[in-house]
Amino acid sequence: MNDKIRMIFSNLGSSYANQLGFRDSWVFLGAKDLKSKSPFEQFLKNNPETNKYEGWPELLELEGCVPRK
């Protein structure tokens, strides 16, 4: 992910786009013109010492109701 893509995700409300690295687990739902950070985001840093799935971090799940506006 290059800096331009990271900026796009940040503008959509991501709190973690600038921290993402190789094989990190990340789930994100954002929206154009969001005035604050998205409440629909989870992030788990890749750590070879604690990874659960043969070099990959644990899976993330995200649930919730997404407003139309």
Backbone as CSV, one residue per row, in Angstrom:
resi,resn,N_x,N_y,N_z,CA_x,CA_y,CA_z,C_x,C_y,C_z
1,MET,0.858,-1.162,0.000,0.000,0.000,0.000,0.909,1.231,0.000
2,ASN,0.710,2.094,-0.958,1.556,3.285,-1.023,0.935,4.432,-0.215
3,ASP,1.664,5.534,-0.116,1.219,6.666,0.703,-0.091,7.272,0.215
4,LYS,-0.316,7.282,-1.101,-1.554,7.844,-1.646,-2.760,7.012,-1.191
5,ILE,-2.646,5.706,-1.238,-3.738,4.825,-0.811,-3.963,4.964,0.696
6,ARG,-2.896,5.051,1.461,-3.029,5.246,2.913,-3.782,6.542,3.220
7,MET,-3.495,7.605,2.462,-4.172,8.881,2.660,-5.660,8.767,2.307
8,ILE,-5.976,8.031,1.267,-7.378,7.841,0.886,-8.132,7.138,2.015
9,PHE,-7.554,6.051,2.550,-8.203,5.342,3.658,-8.318,6.233,4.897
10,SER,-7.308,7.030,5.171,-7.375,7.951,6.315,-8.491,8.970,6.118
11,ASN,-8.646,9.470,4.900,-9.713,10.435,4.604,-11.098,9.800,4.710
12,LEU,-11.167,8.477,4.585,-12.431,7.764,4.741,-12.721,7.428,6.199
13,GLY,-11.792,7.791,7.108,-12.032,7.617,8.533,-11.169,6.586,9.229
14,SER,-10.174,6.023,8.538,-9.327,5.005,9.152,-8.363,5.600,10.174
15,SER,-8.251,4.922,11.310,-7.278,5.305,12.331,-5.959,4.552,12.167
16,TYR,-5.976,3.471,11.384,-4.818,2.577,11.317,-4.135,2.514,9.953
17,ALA,-4.652,3.171,8.945,-4.100,3.052,7.589,-2.607,3.363,7.531
18,ASN,-2.140,4.305,8.329,-0.725,4.680,8.297,0.167,3.697,9.058
19,GLN,-0.429,2.781,9.815,0.351,1.826,10.606,0.421,0.437,9.972
20,LEU,-0.341,0.203,8.914,-0.440,-1.130,8.343,0.880,-1.609,7.775
21,GLY,1.174,-2.875,8.045,2.392,-3.488,7.544,2.099,-4.841,6.924
22,PHE,3.125,-5.512,6.493,3.018,-6.807,5.838,2.312,-7.822,6.734
23,ARG,1.265,-8.425,6.209,0.486,-9.470,6.873,-0.237,-9.027,8.139
24,ASP,-0.424,-7.747,8.339,-1.255,-7.288,9.450,-2.706,-7.634,9.133
25,SER,-3.500,-7.904,10.163,-4.939,-8.110,9.984,-5.632,-6.773,10.186
26,TRP,-6.512,-6.434,9.241,-7.194,-5.131,9.288,-8.551,-5.269,8.620
27,VAL,-9.560,-4.791,9.272,-10.894,-4.713,8.682,-11.388,-3.285,8.897
28,PHE,-11.967,-2.707,7.845,-12.317,-1.290,7.886,-13.532,-1.024,7.013
29,LEU,-14.427,-0.217,7.531,-15.550,0.288,6.773,-15.598,1.782,7.017
30,GLY,-15.488,2.556,5.955,-15.487,4.010,6.089,-16.468,4.633,5.122
31,ALA,-16.482,5.942,5.085,-17.395,6.661,4.202,-16.787,7.991,3.786
32,LYS,-17.132,8.427,2.607,-16.674,9.712,2.110,-17.241,10.824,2.985
33,ASP,-16.419,11.827,3.254,-16.803,12.999,4.055,-17.179,12.664,5.491
34,LEU,-16.633,11.593,6.036,-16.855,11.244,7.432,-16.160,12.295,8.295
35,LYS,-16.877,12.876,9.225,-16.325,13.982,10.010,-15.472,13.529,11.187
36,SER,-15.499,12.234,11.511,-14.673,11.702,12.590,-14.136,10.343,12.160
37,LYS,-13.422,9.692,13.035,-12.874,8.375,12.717,-13.984,7.339,12.689
38,SER,-13.828,6.343,11.853,-14.837,5.295,11.718,-14.877,4.411,12.959
39,PRO,-16.081,4.105,13.455,-16.194,3.160,14.565,-16.110,1.712,14.075
40,PHE,-16.053,1.526,12.762,-16.037,0.203,12.164,-14.636,-0.138,11.659
41,GLU,-13.728,-0.366,12.594,-12.357,-0.684,12.212,-11.685,-1.489,13.319
42,GLN,-10.938,-2.507,12.907,-10.123,-3.285,13.839,-8.774,-3.548,13.185
43,PHE,-7.751,-3.663,14.020,-6.386,-3.829,13.527,-5.624,-4.750,14.471
44,LEU,-4.863,-5.673,13.903,-4.013,-6.559,14.687,-2.660,-6.660,14.000
45,LYS,-1.619,-6.229,14.689,-0.268,-6.197,14.138,0.284,-7.604,13.950
46,ASN,0.929,-7.834,12.835,1.614,-9.092,12.568,2.796,-9.225,13.528
47,ASN,2.829,-10.313,14.279,3.922,-10.568,15.219,4.274,-12.049,15.155
48,PRO,5.417,-12.405,14.551,5.788,-13.818,14.385,5.787,-14.612,15.697
49,GLU,5.990,-13.954,16.818,6.022,-14.659,18.105,4.631,-15.016,18.623
50,THR,3.610,-14.270,18.193,2.256,-14.524,18.695,1.255,-14.887,17.603
51,ASN,1.684,-14.940,16.337,0.767,-15.278,15.248,0.135,-16.637,15.480
52,LYS,-1.106,-16.751,15.067,-1.881,-17.950,15.339,-1.890,-18.937,14.172
53,TYR,-1.792,-18.455,12.943,-1.972,-19.288,11.754,-0.741,-19.306,10.859
54,GLU,0.259,-20.081,11.178,1.444,-20.295,10.338,1.955,-19.009,9.690
55,GLY,2.329,-18.058,10.485,2.876,-16.803,9.977,1.863,-15.693,9.797
56,TRP,0.600,-15.995,10.067,-0.448,-14.980,9.921,-1.072,-14.694,11.274
57,PRO,-1.417,-13.435,11.547,-2.098,-13.106,12.807,-3.517,-13.667,12.825
58,GLU,-4.109,-13.614,13.982,-5.475,-14.089,14.165,-6.446,-13.309,13.280
59,LEU,-7.549,-13.962,12.913,-8.581,-13.316,12.109,-9.330,-12.280,12.935
60,LEU,-9.838,-11.272,12.258,-10.650,-10.247,12.912,-12.085,-10.364,12.436
61,GLU,-13.011,-10.111,13.329,-14.423,-10.069,12.981,-14.987,-8.732,13.416
62,LEU,-15.889,-8.212,12.605,-16.492,-6.919,12.890,-17.989,-7.019,12.630
63,GLU,-18.772,-6.655,13.617,-20.219,-6.678,13.478,-20.784,-5.318,13.834
64,GLY,-21.943,-5.026,13.307,-22.604,-3.790,13.649,-23.565,-3.360,12.559
65,CYS,-24.324,-2.373,12.852,-25.272,-1.802,11.898,-24.625,-0.587,11.245
66,VAL,-24.651,-0.568,9.944,-24.036,0.536,9.209,-25.130,1.544,8.851
67,PRO,-24.990,2.787,9.309,-26.006,3.796,8.967,-25.962,4.137,7.490
68,ARG,-27.098,4.500,6.940,-27.157,4.867,5.515,-26.514,6.217,5.263
69,LYS,-26.518,7.083,6.275,-25.913,8.412,6.117,-24.941,8.661,7.229
